[in-house]
Amino acid sequence: MEYLVAQADNLRDKTIIAVLSDSGMRLKEIGNMKVSDIDWESMTIAIWGEGSKQRRAPFTAKSGDLLMHFVEVLPLIFTALA
């Protein structure tokens, strides 16, 4: 996974690769993820599946660091686009 993350050229892609690798989430699930779905204490992400069933996907500290950094810069990205 570290090799793939290193090959990505931006924070978004690095974060997606790391979370996909750690959590086993589907790309569509990551696309539908909200910041409020992240539980930083348990290092899990709530995923809503078919039939409104919820499951929790774990992530590692390395992916958590990337995810935290990405969440911090998100408002800056949207402000720049406005």
C-alpha positions in Angstrom: 0.0 0.0 0.0 2.8 2.4 0.8 4.1 2.2 -2.7 0.8 3.0 -4.2 0.2 5.9 -1.8 3.7 7.3 -2.7 2.8 7.1 -6.4 -0.3 9.3 -6.0 0.4 12.9 -6.8 -2.2 14.6 -4.5 -3.6 14.3 -1.0 -7.1 13.2 -2.2 -5.7 10.3 -4.1 -3.3 9.3 -1.4 -6.1 9.3 1.1 -8.5 7.3 -1.1 -5.8 4.6 -1.8 -4.9 4.3 1.9 -8.5 4.1 3.1 -9.5 1.6 0.4 -6.5 -0.6 1.4 -7.2 -0.4 5.1 -10.9 -0.6 5.3 -12.0 -2.8 2.5 -14.6 -0.1 1.6 -15.8 0.2 -2.0 -15.0 3.3 -4.0 -18.7 4.2 -4.1 -18.8 4.0 -0.3 -15.8 6.3 0.0 -17.5 8.7 -2.4 -20.6 8.7 -0.2 -18.7 9.1 3.1 -19.3 12.2 5.2 -17.0 13.6 7.8 -19.6 12.8 10.4 -19.2 9.1 9.5 -15.7 9.0 10.9 -15.2 7.9 14.5 -11.7 9.1 15.3 -11.5 7.4 18.7 -12.3 3.9 17.4 -10.6 4.6 14.1 -13.6 3.4 12.1 -15.9 4.7 9.4 -19.6 4.1 9.4 -20.8 2.6 6.1 -24.4 2.5 5.1 -25.2 -0.5 2.9 -28.2 -2.0 1.2 -31.4 -2.0 3.3 -30.0 0.9 5.4 -27.8 -1.5 7.3 -24.7 0.0 8.9 -21.3 -1.5 9.3 -18.0 0.0 10.5 -14.8 -0.2 8.6 -11.5 0.2 10.4 -8.5 2.3 9.3 -4.9 2.5 10.5 -3.1 5.4 12.1 -1.3 6.1 8.9 -4.6 6.3 6.9 -6.1 8.3 9.8 -3.3 10.9 9.5 -4.0 11.3 5.8 -7.7 11.4 6.4 -7.4 14.0 9.1 -5.2 16.2 6.9 -7.6 15.8 4.0 -10.6 16.8 6.2 -8.7 19.8 7.4 -8.0 21.1 3.8 -11.5 20.4 2.4 -12.9 23.8 3.4 -10.0 25.5 1.7 -10.6 23.5 -1.5 -14.3 24.5 -1.6 -13.5 28.1 -0.8 -11.0 28.3 -3.6 -13.7 26.9 -6.0 -16.3 29.4 -5.0 
